[in-house]
Amino acid sequence: MAAAELMKSEKMFNGWVKRFKHSSAELGCDMLFTVFFPPAAAAEGVKVPVVYYLSGLTCTDENFTLKAGAQRTAAELGLALVAPDTSPRGLNIEGEEDSWDFGTGAGFYLDAKEPKWARYRMYSYITKELPAVLAATAPQLDLGNACIMGHSMGGHGALTIALKNPAAFKSVSVFAPICNPTQVPWGHKAFSGYLGEGWQAEAAEQYDATEMVKKYSGPRLPVLMDNGTADDYLQTQLHPWAFEGAAQGKLDLTSRMQDGYNHGYFFISTFMEDHLAFHAKHLLA
Amino acid sequence: MAAAELMKSEKMFNGWVKRFKHSSAELGCDMLFTVFFPPAAAAEGVKVPVVYYLSGLTCTDENFTLKAGAQRTAAELGLALVAPDTSPRGLNIEGEEDSWDFGTGAGFYLDAKEPKWARYRMYSYITKELPAVLAATAPQLDLGNACIMGHSMGGHGALTIALKNPAAFKSVSVFAPICNPTQVPWGHKAFSGYLGEGWQAEAAEQYDATEMVKKYSGPRLPVLMDNGTADDYLQTQLHPWAFEGAAQGKLDLTSRMQDGYNHGYFFISTFMEDHLAFHAKHLLA
């Protein structure tokens, strides 16, 4: 695997925000991602634990990097932050730019089956290609000591990816995740579009955290979930209660309702320190 | 003065980010501004100190609000954050959108003299109209207990506004300010365009912190200035050393060069906690 190309390097909290570009074989296009290296990563021979952050609909790698306020705490705790993009870019598929919740910026962390969307393989990209690119690019990342977090569509991604690859992550945390996408409009649109006719069975088995956790028999992963009571999507798209119920006895789940918070980055940044401290406890243990 | 209209209210760090709109008499257009109210402002009858933050070229009230990471510390310290816009908007003046460093997003915190730009009165807007609007809108702001900070063009604004109104501010802090704008390209373009022929004398007297501080005889204001050694504008547009020299004995100036930091919000957010703690010491004293 070739190393990614460094596009930009900026100092922040005595660490470095570095944006990379690489040619993705999974997706068939150039992809950008951003890594925050904590100050600890600058020492000779040191490897630092890795936090993957999966973003929500419409986001690129930049939303988290610019708005979540995660670098301060990550610098203190010695954690690297990896922020990938949310879909392939620039494939010129007809209709790819028509919706904010399908196509560009809305990869849903799945591998598409419909021929038209065959390049939408964000599941394989995140779980296989990206770690390989990171290994080739940044030897100071301890990729075997990783956790995963995400927001909204990215919360769905973090939960489903962790449930399918529990050995790869020490802990999982999610902000306002789409917990039961086979039952809500965002999921219907994405699954029917990317997976095609008969999507229901595959989506339930591969890409719906609530359905998957019912059959899950892996290790009791530590999971932290925050939702806001003022989140307009809570009742219509997120369904945290379905996941809470299904996860009983299967995961070590802490689920919190945060009074008055909505779906945006002001909510995420408020509880980011909590989430990173939660991961650090498991990563550094 | 009429109260501004509340457009949006979002919870963050147990306080509230509120975006307001009002019709500006100074500028002849609708203006937006954002206030962060710390949790302390929610208590009955409490008034909280005010930090004005003036943004740089191209910014609106949103850049600071979304990217500076200031709310966490402001919530802890009990400080309100006021983020205004950087120019009038939508006046439909010919050429107003042609440059990123002149016209829209580039008001330079001055009162223009050229007839074409007569509505560009950000100095009067920030020093007179905005405080009056805030008084009418948010009684929980202690507007007599205020400080001012800014970045780049907004650092120029913070310094020059404080030098002309030293009684209005307990302290001043700046990130990478344009310290001596009569001597640099950004200043030449702005002053010649907004002030017209013979701009040099008025600009030196009214809108150049280095020239103004030479003649300043007011109170020794506490000023904190940070610059980054990797700032591409340091040598060409900012000239902090000119200001340092001129301010000797006139201000209580702490000037720091931060190794490896550039001109952007990663730099600002890294040192934001320092700046707010500095202001809190003077505001809450």
Interface residues (C-beta under 8 A of the other chain):
Chain A: E10 K11 M12 F13 N14 V17 L66 K67 G69 Q71 R72 G228 A230 G260 Y261 N262 G264 Y265 F266 F267 S269 T270
Chain B: E10 K11 M12 F13 N14 V17 L66 K67 G69 Q71 R72 G228 A230 G260 Y261 N262 G264 Y265 F266 F267 S269 T270
